[in-house]
């Protein structure tokens, strides 16, 4: 379960047969045996479509900014920017964290503008609900983008920097 785009995920060289499914794009796209599950994607795209006009507006506003290396809408699901220097992140977070229709989150030099209903926690919950009998879930994460997934997991593995932010008592730090 990753925030990476489908294209980024496909570039990862994983050993043959080490997984049967993966969820990319912050929970929006399920890949099963190498094939995107179109039903899953379309149900998530509905949430992205609700805020796409705002994401398109923000993309147009940010595009061409010399302080940014990348301004991109990822897999038609969320807006992503990458700051040219780490010191620019605070400036952009100050300017855009008040956008209430989207979850605006920083991770390193990257800032994500995410539809609130598309997140790793929702994806993990949805995937677990498909399993019979119910599966025990373990999740590892290192950023605030991972918090919804870590909250839902039966056991969360986190770095110390997330300890005060995570409410899930079932954790290893």
Backbone bond lengths (Angstrom), bond angles and torsions (degrees), N, CA, C in turn:
res aa  C-N    CA-C-N  psi(-1)  N-CA   C-N-CA  omega(-1)  CA-C   N-CA-C  phi
1 X - - - 1.453 - - 1.516 106.79 -
2 X 1.330 116.09 114.38 1.458 120.74 -170.93 1.523 111.73 -139.87
3 X 1.319 115.64 157.11 1.465 121.61 173.78 1.528 110.03 -82.38
4 X 1.315 117.79 -14.61 1.464 121.24 -179.52 1.528 111.34 -55.31
5 X 1.322 114.84 151.22 1.465 120.69 173.94 1.528 108.53 -70.94
6 X 1.318 115.74 168.33 1.462 120.19 176.11 1.528 109.56 -59.20
7 X 1.332 117.77 -45.34 1.469 121.33 -178.68 1.526 111.11 -62.12
8 X 1.333 117.73 -41.93 1.465 120.33 178.04 1.529 110.48 -63.73
9 X 1.322 116.79 -43.17 1.460 120.63 -179.78 1.522 110.82 -62.70
10 X 1.324 116.97 -40.68 1.466 120.46 -178.17 1.521 112.45 -66.72
11 X 1.326 118.33 -20.29 1.470 121.33 177.74 1.530 112.45 -79.80
12 X 1.331 117.60 -14.27 1.462 120.71 179.88 1.528 108.41 -72.54
13 X 1.318 116.21 131.41 1.466 121.50 -179.81 1.526 109.42 -92.73
14 X 1.326 116.77 88.86 1.462 121.93 177.79 1.526 109.50 -94.52
15 X 1.328 117.26 149.16 1.467 119.44 178.31 1.531 111.27 -59.90
16 X 1.300 115.80 142.78 1.467 122.63 179.24 1.527 110.34 -53.02
17 X 1.331 116.63 129.90 1.458 122.46 174.67 1.515 115.94 75.47
18 X 1.330 118.59 12.24 1.472 119.53 -177.13 1.530 112.41 -80.57
19 X 1.317 117.95 -10.95 1.466 120.34 176.76 1.528 108.77 -150.42
20 X 1.323 115.20 151.60 1.465 119.01 176.31 1.523 111.16 -106.60
21 X 1.337 116.21 -18.54 1.460 118.86 176.05 1.522 109.66 -152.04
22 X 1.311 113.59 154.88 1.455 122.21 178.02 1.520 107.77 -143.13
23 X 1.303 115.18 150.97 1.461 119.88 176.34 1.521 106.65 -119.90
24 X 1.325 116.18 123.69 1.461 122.52 -177.63 1.526 109.78 -113.25
25 X 1.319 114.58 -176.80 1.460 122.71 170.93 1.530 111.03 56.87
26 X 1.336 115.29 41.62 1.463 123.46 177.87 1.523 113.37 61.58
27 X 1.322 116.32 28.09 1.458 120.99 177.54 1.513 114.38 107.25
28 X 1.318 117.58 -3.70 1.463 120.82 -172.49 1.525 114.64 -84.52
29 X 1.321 118.24 -22.61 1.467 119.81 -174.26 1.532 110.03 -130.04
30 X 1.324 115.41 121.01 1.458 123.03 176.56 1.523 108.22 -97.49
31 X 1.326 115.33 127.89 1.465 121.78 176.53 1.524 106.90 -113.14
32 X 1.328 116.07 120.23 1.466 121.54 179.71 1.519 108.75 -118.75
33 X 1.318 115.31 121.55 1.469 121.84 -178.38 1.522 111.24 50.60
34 X 1.337 115.90 40.86 1.456 122.21 176.45 1.511 115.82 83.29
35 X 1.324 118.58 0.96 1.466 122.10 -177.03 1.525 109.91 -119.40
36 X 1.338 115.87 133.33 1.463 119.84 177.67 1.526 110.37 -67.77
37 X 1.322 115.74 134.16 1.455 122.08 175.90 1.531 106.80 -82.16
38 X 1.323 115.69 105.11 1.460 121.24 -173.61 1.532 112.04 -65.89
39 X 1.308 117.66 -35.55 1.470 120.75 179.14 1.531 110.17 -63.08
40 X 1.329 116.91 -44.51 1.468 121.93 177.99 1.528 109.74 -60.32
41 X 1.348 115.97 -50.36 1.466 121.07 -177.34 1.523 111.91 -59.35
42 X 1.314 116.52 -44.01 1.472 119.35 -177.81 1.526 111.67 -67.40
43 X 1.320 117.58 -35.83 1.462 118.51 178.83 1.528 110.60 -67.57
44 X 1.320 118.14 -33.89 1.462 121.51 177.21 1.530 111.19 -77.18
45 X 1.320 116.77 -36.06 1.464 120.67 -179.46 1.523 111.08 -61.00
46 X 1.303 116.40 -30.67 1.467 120.56 176.59 1.539 110.22 -54.67
47 X 1.344 116.86 -43.58 1.464 120.97 179.40 1.524 111.49 -68.03
48 X 1.326 117.04 -38.81 1.460 120.83 178.25 1.521 110.90 -67.04
49 X 1.343 116.55 -38.89 1.463 120.18 -179.87 1.525 112.33 -61.33
50 X 1.331 116.46 -30.66 1.471 120.45 -179.94 1.529 111.54 -62.80
51 X 1.325 117.32 -32.86 1.470 120.83 -177.43 1.535 113.08 -112.60
52 X 1.336 116.83 6.23 1.463 120.40 -178.43 1.531 112.59 -59.94
53 X 1.334 120.86 -40.16 1.475 117.69 177.77 1.531 112.38 -57.20
54 X 1.317 117.43 -39.30 1.462 120.42 177.78 1.533 110.22 -68.11
55 X 1.325 117.83 -43.68 1.466 119.61 178.93 1.527 111.17 -62.15
56 X 1.327 116.98 -39.89 1.473 120.68 177.48 1.529 110.69 -63.87
57 X 1.319 116.48 -40.26 1.468 120.82 178.32 1.527 110.21 -63.58
58 X 1.316 117.14 -45.66 1.464 120.95 178.72 1.523 111.21 -64.08
59 X 1.324 116.45 -40.78 1.470 119.60 178.41 1.525 110.45 -60.35
60 X 1.327 117.54 -44.90 1.460 121.07 179.42 1.530 110.76 -63.09
61 X 1.322 116.25 -38.62 1.461 121.83 179.58 1.535 111.48 -66.68
62 X 1.315 117.18 -38.05 1.468 122.29 -175.39 1.522 113.73 -88.71
63 X 1.316 116.78 -25.77 1.458 121.31 -176.22 1.532 110.37 -58.35
64 X 1.308 116.28 132.67 1.460 121.39 178.92 1.520 113.93 87.29
65 X 1.328 117.87 -2.38 1.463 120.30 178.39 1.531 108.70 -67.73
66 X 1.318 116.87 125.78 1.469 121.57 -175.96 1.526 113.38 -66.64
67 X 1.321 117.90 -14.98 1.464 120.95 179.22 1.528 112.24 -87.65
68 X 1.330 116.23 -0.62 1.462 120.74 -178.36 1.523 111.07 -118.04
69 X 1.328 116.03 138.07 1.470 121.24 174.77 1.520 111.13 -87.16
70 X 1.336 116.66 -35.71 1.460 121.82 -174.50 1.520 109.20 -137.72
71 X 1.320 115.46 136.80 1.467 123.70 169.42 1.520 104.54 -136.14
72 X 1.345 116.59 113.07 1.467 118.33 -171.48 1.527 111.02 -151.48
73 X 1.319 115.59 142.10 1.459 120.45 167.75 1.525 105.83 -92.03
74 X 1.327 116.01 123.55 1.461 123.00 -172.10 1.525 110.77 -94.82
75 X 1.325 116.01 120.68 1.468 123.34 175.47 1.533 112.67 48.04
76 X 1.332 116.88 32.26 1.472 123.36 179.55 1.530 112.78 62.23
77 X 1.351 116.25 24.44 1.467 118.93 -173.70 1.523 114.71 -122.08
78 X 1.319 119.34 -35.17 1.460 120.48 -179.82 1.523 110.41 -153.75
79 X 1.337 115.19 162.28 1.460 122.39 178.17 1.515 108.85 -97.86
80 X 1.312 115.75 139.05 1.465 122.30 -177.41 1.516 108.41 -134.79
81 X 1.343 115.78 136.50 1.463 119.63 172.46 1.526 108.34 -129.82
82 X 1.314 115.88 151.87 1.459 121.90 175.95 1.528 107.47 -125.61
83 X 1.321 115.88 123.13 1.463 121.49 -178.65 1.526 110.36 -78.52
84 X 1.327 116.43 142.37 1.462 121.77 -179.46 1.525 111.43 -66.44
85 X 1.336 117.25 -31.64 1.461 121.82 178.46 1.529 108.58 -134.67
86 X 1.334 116.93 146.26 1.477 119.96 -179.76 1.523 113.31 -56.38
87 X 1.324 117.30 -33.67 1.469 119.68 -177.99 1.526 113.66 -67.72
88 X 1.326 118.14 -13.33 1.468 120.58 178.08 1.528 112.67 -80.78
89 X 1.324 117.41 -18.20 1.469 120.81 -175.60 1.523 111.09 -58.70
90 X 1.321 117.49 -47.82 1.468 121.35 179.93 1.516 112.39 -58.28
91 X 1.313 116.44 -40.58 1.468 121.43 179.56 1.533 110.78 -60.82
92 X 1.328 116.30 -46.82 1.469 119.61 -179.41 1.522 111.55 -71.75
93 X 1.329 117.74 -35.98 1.468 119.86 176.38 1.522 110.43 -65.05
94 X 1.329 117.71 -41.16 1.468 120.77 177.48 1.526 110.90 -59.96
95 X 1.323 115.15 -40.03 1.457 119.69 -176.81 1.542 112.31 -74.84
96 X 1.342 118.03 -36.40 1.460 119.95 -170.02 1.530 115.65 -112.19
97 X 1.308 118.85 -6.14 1.472 118.76 -179.12 1.521 112.78 -67.54
98 X 1.309 117.59 -14.46 1.471 120.56 177.77 1.532 112.62 -82.66
99 X 1.327 117.98 -3.85 1.466 121.43 176.39 1.529 107.06 -68.40
100 X 1.309 118.16 109.34 1.466 122.48 -172.61 1.528 114.10 -85.27
101 X 1.309 117.51 -21.76 1.465 120.43 -177.52 1.524 112.95 -76.44
102 X 1.332 116.46 -13.70 1.460 122.11 -178.35 1.526 109.47 -128.77
103 X 1.326 116.41 152.16 1.456 120.83 170.15 1.524 106.21 -85.38
104 X 1.322 116.90 115.53 1.457 122.11 -178.63 1.526 107.01 -103.68
105 X 1.343 115.64 116.43 1.463 120.66 -173.40 1.519 110.62 -135.02
106 X 1.324 114.93 139.55 1.462 120.95 177.65 1.524 109.86 -103.36
107 X 1.314 114.73 146.08 1.466 121.96 173.73 1.523 106.18 -146.74
108 X 1.314 116.39 105.01 1.460 119.85 -174.59 1.518 109.78 64.45
109 X 1.334 116.66 -128.40 1.469 120.93 178.91 1.526 112.10 -89.70
110 X 1.314 117.19 3.55 1.463 121.92 -176.85 1.524 110.83 -100.25
111 X 1.319 115.29 145.88 1.462 121.74 173.43 1.516 107.08 -128.68
112 X 1.327 114.87 130.80 1.456 122.34 -178.64 1.521 109.46 -111.17
113 X 1.325 116.14 136.67 1.458 123.60 174.19 1.531 105.26 -112.52
114 X 1.326 115.61 99.70 1.465 121.62 -168.15 1.522 112.15 -109.79
115 X 1.337 117.59 134.58 1.467 118.92 170.43 1.529 108.36 -59.85
116 X 1.326 118.77 129.96 1.468 120.78 -174.26 1.525 115.10 -57.06
117 X 1.308 118.20 -29.22 1.471 119.82 -177.04 1.521 113.22 -87.12
118 X 1.341 116.97 -5.59 1.463 120.33 175.38 1.522 106.71 -105.81
119 X 1.329 115.25 105.49 1.451 119.31 179.09 1.526 109.66 -153.25
120 X 1.297 116.23 167.29 1.462 121.57 -175.70 1.526 112.30 -67.12
121 X 1.331 117.44 -30.39 1.465 120.08 178.05 1.514 111.78 -66.79
122 X 1.330 116.57 -45.95 1.469 120.60 177.02 1.517 110.84 -60.81
123 X 1.322 116.32 -40.82 1.466 120.58 -179.82 1.531 111.28 -65.31
124 X 1.323 116.75 -43.82 1.463 119.95 179.65 1.529 110.59 -65.27
125 X 1.306 116.85 -41.48 1.473 121.26 177.89 1.530 110.26 -61.81
126 X 1.314 116.00 -44.03 1.471 121.07 -179.13 1.528 111.13 -65.85
127 X 1.321 116.65 -41.91 1.460 120.34 179.31 1.527 110.45 -66.71
128 X 1.324 117.42 -44.70 1.463 121.29 -179.21 1.525 111.22 -62.72
129 X 1.320 117.68 -35.01 1.465 121.52 -179.81 1.528 111.69 -65.79
130 X 1.318 117.39 -22.74 1.470 121.62 179.10 1.518 112.19 -78.07
131 X 1.318 117.56 -14.33 1.454 121.91 -173.87 1.530 111.98 -92.80
132 X 1.295 116.65 133.39 1.463 123.10 173.96 1.511 108.10 -130.41
133 X 1.298 120.83 125.97 1.451 125.09 -5.14 1.528 110.39 -69.08
134 X 1.327 115.71 167.62 1.458 121.29 -178.68 1.530 110.26 -55.20
135 X 1.309 115.09 136.66 1.458 120.51 -178.99 1.525 110.86 -92.70
136 X 1.319 115.64 154.31 1.460 123.06 173.24 1.519 106.36 -88.58
137 X 1.330 118.12 125.98 1.459 120.48 -176.30 1.517 111.33 -107.54
138 X 1.315 115.09 135.60 1.454 123.53 174.22 1.522 106.05 -121.98
139 X 1.326 116.20 129.84 1.462 120.45 -179.77 1.520 109.80 -128.77
140 X 1.315 115.63 141.40 1.457 121.89 174.57 1.520 107.66 -119.56
141 X 1.318 115.87 135.07 1.455 119.71 179.55 1.511 110.58 -153.14
142 X 1.345 115.38 156.61 1.457 118.85 -176.49 1.526 114.26 -130.79
143 X 1.335 117.62 8.40 1.470 118.84 -179.80 1.524 110.16 -141.78
144 X 1.324 115.14 169.21 1.469 119.97 -179.73 1.526 111.51 -63.60
145 X 1.308 117.60 -24.76 1.469 120.47 177.06 1.530 109.97 -62.64
146 X 1.320 117.11 -27.86 1.458 122.21 -178.87 1.529 113.75 -82.72
147 X 1.328 118.62 -12.41 1.466 121.09 -173.49 1.533 114.57 -55.19
148 X 1.342 120.75 -44.06 1.471 118.16 178.62 1.533 112.68 -58.72
149 X 1.311 117.39 -38.80 1.465 121.83 177.82 1.528 110.31 -67.89
150 X 1.309 117.11 -43.85 1.463 122.01 -178.59 1.528 111.54 -66.08
151 X 1.320 116.88 -33.57 1.471 120.36 177.70 1.521 111.06 -68.07
152 X 1.317 117.31 -37.94 1.467 121.26 -177.85 1.526 112.77 -77.04
153 X 1.314 117.68 -32.22 1.465 122.23 -173.15 1.533 111.61 -58.42
154 X 1.332 115.07 148.10 1.459 119.72 174.16 1.524 110.64 -66.79
155 X 1.327 116.03 -29.66 1.467 120.81 174.94 1.522 108.02 -145.48
156 X 1.327 116.77 132.06 1.467 122.35 -179.02 1.523 109.89 -112.30
157 X 1.314 115.50 139.26 1.456 121.99 175.32 1.523 106.93 -115.23
158 X 1.335 116.08 120.58 1.468 120.44 -171.24 1.530 111.66 -138.54
159 X 1.338 115.87 158.07 1.468 118.99 169.66 1.537 108.91 -81.32
160 X 1.311 116.39 162.27 1.454 121.27 -178.89 1.516 114.35 -55.28
161 X 1.328 117.79 -30.85 1.472 120.29 -177.20 1.532 112.95 -64.16
162 X 1.339 118.17 -19.35 1.469 120.72 178.94 1.529 112.91 -98.04
163 X 1.307 117.24 -5.48 1.463 120.75 -172.18 1.529 113.13 -55.86
164 X 1.314 118.31 -43.58 1.468 121.18 -178.00 1.534 112.56 -76.30
165 X 1.315 117.24 -18.15 1.467 120.92 -178.25 1.524 112.63 -89.28
166 X 1.331 117.27 -23.86 1.464 121.84 -174.82 1.522 110.65 -89.53
167 X 1.333 116.20 127.50 1.458 121.25 178.31 1.525 112.26 -88.26
168 X 1.316 117.78 -24.58 1.455 122.54 -178.81 1.537 109.87 -59.71
169 X 1.345 117.88 116.34 1.467 119.37 -178.55 1.538 113.55 -75.56
170 X 1.313 116.87 -15.28 1.461 121.60 -178.60 1.513 109.27 -88.11
171 X 1.319 115.59 89.12 1.465 119.52 -171.69 1.510 111.98 -149.22
172 X 1.327 112.81 157.66 1.457 121.65 168.52 1.512 105.88 -122.48
173 X 1.325 116.36 134.22 1.466 120.92 -178.61 1.516 108.72 -106.55
